[in-house]
Amino acid sequence: MTYDDRRNDPVDPVDPVNPVDDTRVVERQTYVERERPVAEPYPVPAQPAGSQVNVNSADRGYVEPAGAGPLYYVRRIVSLLFGILAVMLGLRILLLLFVANESNNIVEFVYNVTEPFVAPFRGIFSFDQVTPGGGSVLDVAAVVALIGWLLIYLLLMAILRLGDRDRVSVA
């Protein structure tokens, strides 16, 4: 911490007549950038005396630091698309709950875009909608579709992560 004194009298830091203290505390923050961890080499097995050993980096089993793997950008695009789908399905559920005007272009767009994604989940239960009155509708099929597409997304992401695992070659 640094004390920054803004008084006019630098000789007498404390004025007994005028006890107003306009000293401010100024904090300085120091940012330390951490180094990226480097993979440690695997130990080379002990060789008998007099034998020749080829010590190459490939023979010692180095593991490169984790970076963007070959499927990294595919996972990002899949996440973006499923995120947009989840938002659209959530909007559909809310618009039906709040009795949105179906003649509105935005509402009509949301209903038309999400209908193909909700259709496979219709009929799973004996009821697809709950109408408590007042025109409000809880689209159970849309809620089930949201959960179903989330599970499909998680499965797809797990499969895509398998391709980005580190490959370790042990000599």
N, C-alpha and C positions, 0 to 999 in steps of 0.2 A: 504494500500500500504506500501511496505517496500522499503527503499532506500538502495541500496547495493553499498558502496563506495569501489572501487578497486584501490585506489591510494597507493603509497608506503609510503607516509608521513602521519601517523595517527594524528600527533600533529597539523599541519596546514592544515585544510581541503581545503582552497583556496590558490593556489599559484599564486601571482600576476605576476611573471615572465613567468610562463608557464600556460596560461589560459585553457589548455586542461582539459576538465571535462569528466572523464570517469565514471561518476555515472550512474548506470543503475536503472531503476524502475522495480521492481519485484512485480507482483501482486499475491496475494495468494487468491485462490478461496476456499470458504467453501461450502460444499455440505450438505444440510440438507435433510434427508429422512423424508418424511411426513408419518404420521401414517395413517393406513388404517381406513376409517371411520367405526364406529360401529353403527349398527342400533339402534335407540332410541326406547324404549318400548312405546307402546300405553298407554295412561293414564288409570288407573283403575277407573271405575265409582265409585262415592261416595256411600258408603253403610250406611244404618241407624245405629245408635249407638247400640251396643250390638249384632249385627249380626256377624257371623263368615265368613271370606273370605279366600278362598284358593288362595294364591298368588304363582302360579307356572309360570315358564317362558312360558309354552304353553298357559296358560290362559291369559297372558298379551299380546299376539300377537306379539312376536318378529319376526323380519324379518332378516334372515341371510344376511350378506354382499354378494353382487353379486360376484360370482366366475364362474368357468367353469360349465355350466349347462349340463344336460344330452345330449343335441344335439350340444354342442359346437364343438366337434371334427367332427361330421357329416357335420356341416357347413364349417369347414376348408377344409375337403376333397372335398366337392362340389365346394368350391371356387377355389381350386387348379385345379380340372378337367375343370371347365369352363374357368379358366385363360389359361390353355394349349390350349383349343379349340379356344379361341379368338386370341391367338398368331398364331396358325396354319391358321386360316381364314385370318388374316391380312397378313401373309406370302404369302398365295395363291393370294390375291389381288395384292400385290406388285410384285410377280413373273410374273403374267400375264401382269401387266402394263409395266414391264421392259423387256418383251419378253425373258424370261428365256429359256434355252435349255431344252426341255422336255426329252431328252435322258439322262440327268444327273440324277443320282440315288436320290439325295436329292430332286430335283424338282419333280421327279416322285413320291417319297414318300409323299410329301406334297399334291400333287394333289390327290393321291389315298386315303389318310387318310381323307381329307376334303370333298371329293365328296359325301359321304353319309349324311353329315351334310348340304350340299348346296342343294342337290336334292329336299327336300321337299319345298324349296322356289323358285324353278324354275317355271316359268309360271305365277307368280303373276302379273307381268307386261307384256305388249305385246312384250317387248324386254328383253333379258337376258344379252346381251353384247353390249358394245359400242366400235366400232373400228374406231378411228380417222385416221388411216393410219400408215404405217411403221410397221405393225405387232403387235402394242401395243393393248391390249384388257383390257377394264374395265369390269370386271365381276359383273354386277349389281346384279345378283342372290347371289353372295358371299357377297356383301355389305348388301343386305337385310337379308341374313342368319346371318351375324354378329349382326345386330340390333335385329333380331328375337330371337336369342339365348341369347342375353343380357337381353331382356325382360323376357324370360323364367327363366333365372338365378335369376333375381330380384324377380320374383314371388315366386320361390322356396325358396329363402332365407327368404322372409317375412313369408312364411308358417312355415319354420323351427324355426324362432325366436318366433313364438307363443308358442311353447313348452317350451321355456326357460324363460317365464315370471315369475316374483316373485309371489308366492302364499302367500297371507296374510290371516291369520285366526284371526278374531276379536271375542273376547269372549263376 
